[in-house]
Amino acid sequence: MSAEVLTGATARRRPVFVQLVVFASVGAAFNVLYGLLYLVLREHLSAQPANALALILSTIAGTFGHRYVTFGVRGTDRTVQHQALGLALLGFSLAVTAGSLWLLDTLVAQPSRPQEVVVLIAANLGTGLVRFFVFRVAMIGRPDYEARV
């Protein structure tokens, strides 16, 4: 293998890796927001509605954050499409987190709030990888992106 091939391969991988690290960092901040929203909402709602509302609000905020910070999308072009995609992916996240709450409730007679939050954040982090790759395709969408970074 020539050095040129290795350099090209490294250049193509680096932006994905860097974006994944940034996505994870931004996602972690929005997971904290999600957890806090869940705890506040859980004082007034049962677990499933609190989870759904916290997910909706943190997803809308998180999509804006990822557009700007992770993928460098500026301006309002395709904002509606990106938010629609974020909300569609919310359906996936909601199914996973609701299933996780159901499983916890099945396995533990009276789960504590910290147990619920840990299970929800773990499930949300797992769905984050799916969101990253779908958002990356939607927001970048061009295979020559790495050459321009």
C-alpha positions as CSV (number, residue, x, y, z in Angstrom):
1,M,0.0,0.0,0.0
2,S,1.2,3.4,-0.8
3,A,1.4,6.3,1.6
4,E,-1.0,8.2,-0.6
5,V,-3.7,5.5,-0.2
6,L,-3.3,5.4,3.5
7,T,-3.5,9.2,3.8
8,G,-6.6,9.3,1.6
9,A,-8.3,6.5,3.7
10,T,-7.3,8.3,6.9
11,A,-8.7,11.6,5.6
12,R,-12.0,9.9,4.7
13,R,-12.3,8.3,8.2
14,R,-11.2,11.3,10.3
15,P,-14.2,13.5,9.6
16,V,-16.6,10.7,10.5
17,F,-14.7,9.9,13.7
18,V,-14.5,13.6,14.6
19,Q,-18.2,14.1,13.8
20,L,-19.1,11.0,15.9
21,V,-17.2,12.4,18.9
22,V,-18.8,15.8,18.5
23,F,-22.2,14.2,18.0
24,A,-21.7,12.2,21.2
25,S,-20.7,15.3,23.1
26,V,-23.6,17.3,21.9
27,G,-25.9,14.3,22.4
28,A,-24.6,13.9,26.0
29,A,-25.7,17.5,26.7
30,F,-29.1,16.9,25.3
31,N,-29.3,13.6,27.2
32,V,-28.8,15.7,30.4
33,L,-31.6,18.0,29.2
34,Y,-33.7,15.0,28.5
35,G,-33.1,13.5,31.9
36,L,-33.8,16.7,33.7
37,L,-37.0,17.2,31.7
38,Y,-38.0,13.7,32.5
39,L,-37.5,14.2,36.2
40,V,-39.4,17.4,36.2
41,L,-42.3,16.0,34.1
42,R,-42.3,12.7,36.1
43,E,-43.4,14.7,39.2
44,H,-46.7,15.4,37.4
45,L,-47.1,12.6,34.9
46,S,-46.7,8.9,34.8
47,A,-43.5,7.4,33.3
48,Q,-44.6,6.9,29.7
49,P,-46.1,10.4,29.1
50,A,-43.1,12.0,30.9
51,N,-40.7,10.1,28.7
52,A,-42.6,11.0,25.5
53,L,-42.8,14.7,26.2
54,A,-39.1,14.9,27.4
55,L,-38.1,13.1,24.2
56,I,-40.1,15.4,21.9
57,L,-38.7,18.6,23.5
58,S,-35.1,17.4,23.7
59,T,-35.3,16.0,20.2
60,I,-36.3,19.4,18.7
61,A,-33.6,21.2,20.7
62,G,-31.0,18.4,19.8
63,T,-31.7,18.6,16.1
64,F,-30.9,22.3,16.1
65,G,-27.8,21.6,18.1
66,H,-26.6,18.8,15.8
67,R,-27.3,20.9,12.7
68,Y,-25.2,23.7,13.9
69,V,-22.4,22.1,16.1
70,T,-22.0,18.6,14.7
71,F,-22.6,19.1,11.0
72,G,-22.0,22.8,10.6
73,V,-25.3,23.5,8.9
74,R,-26.0,27.2,9.0
75,G,-29.0,29.1,7.9
76,T,-32.5,27.9,7.5
77,D,-32.1,25.7,4.4
78,R,-33.7,22.3,5.0
79,T,-34.5,23.1,8.6
80,V,-38.0,21.8,8.2
81,Q,-36.8,18.6,6.6
82,H,-34.1,18.1,9.3
83,Q,-36.7,18.6,12.1
84,A,-39.1,16.2,10.4
85,L,-36.4,13.6,10.2
86,G,-35.5,14.3,13.8
87,L,-39.1,13.8,14.8
88,A,-39.4,10.6,12.7
89,L,-36.3,9.3,14.4
90,L,-38.0,10.2,17.6
91,G,-40.6,7.5,16.8
92,F,-37.8,5.0,16.8
93,S,-36.3,6.4,20.0
94,L,-39.7,6.4,21.7
95,A,-40.3,2.8,20.8
96,V,-36.9,1.8,22.2
97,T,-37.2,3.9,25.4
98,A,-40.9,2.9,26.0
99,G,-39.9,-0.7,25.5
100,S,-37.0,-0.2,28.0
101,L,-39.4,1.2,30.6
102,W,-41.8,-1.6,30.0
103,L,-39.0,-4.2,30.5
104,L,-37.8,-2.4,33.6
105,D,-41.3,-2.4,35.0
106,T,-41.7,-6.1,34.2
107,L,-38.4,-7.0,35.9
108,V,-38.6,-4.7,38.9
109,A,-41.8,-4.4,40.9
110,Q,-41.4,-0.8,41.9
111,P,-38.6,0.8,39.9
112,S,-37.1,4.0,41.5
113,R,-36.7,7.2,39.6
114,P,-32.9,6.8,39.3
115,Q,-33.4,3.3,37.8
116,E,-35.9,4.7,35.3
117,V,-33.5,7.5,34.3
118,V,-30.5,5.2,34.0
119,V,-32.5,2.8,31.8
120,L,-33.9,5.6,29.7
121,I,-30.5,7.3,29.2
122,A,-28.8,4.0,28.2
123,A,-31.6,3.3,25.7
124,N,-31.3,6.8,24.3
125,L,-27.6,6.6,23.9
126,G,-28.0,3.4,21.9
127,T,-30.5,5.0,19.6
128,G,-28.1,7.9,19.2
129,L,-25.8,5.9,17.0
130,V,-28.6,5.3,14.6
131,R,-29.5,9.0,14.7
132,F,-25.9,10.0,13.9
133,F,-25.6,8.0,10.8
134,V,-29.1,8.9,9.5
135,F,-28.5,12.6,10.2
136,R,-25.0,12.5,8.7
137,V,-26.5,11.2,5.4
138,A,-29.3,13.7,5.5
139,M,-27.3,16.8,6.5
140,I,-24.1,16.0,4.5
141,G,-25.5,13.7,1.9
142,R,-22.5,13.9,-0.5
143,P,-19.7,11.3,-0.6
144,D,-17.2,14.0,-1.5
145,Y,-17.8,15.8,1.8
146,E,-14.6,14.4,3.4
147,A,-12.5,15.9,0.6
148,R,-13.8,19.4,1.4
149,V,-13.3,19.3,5.2
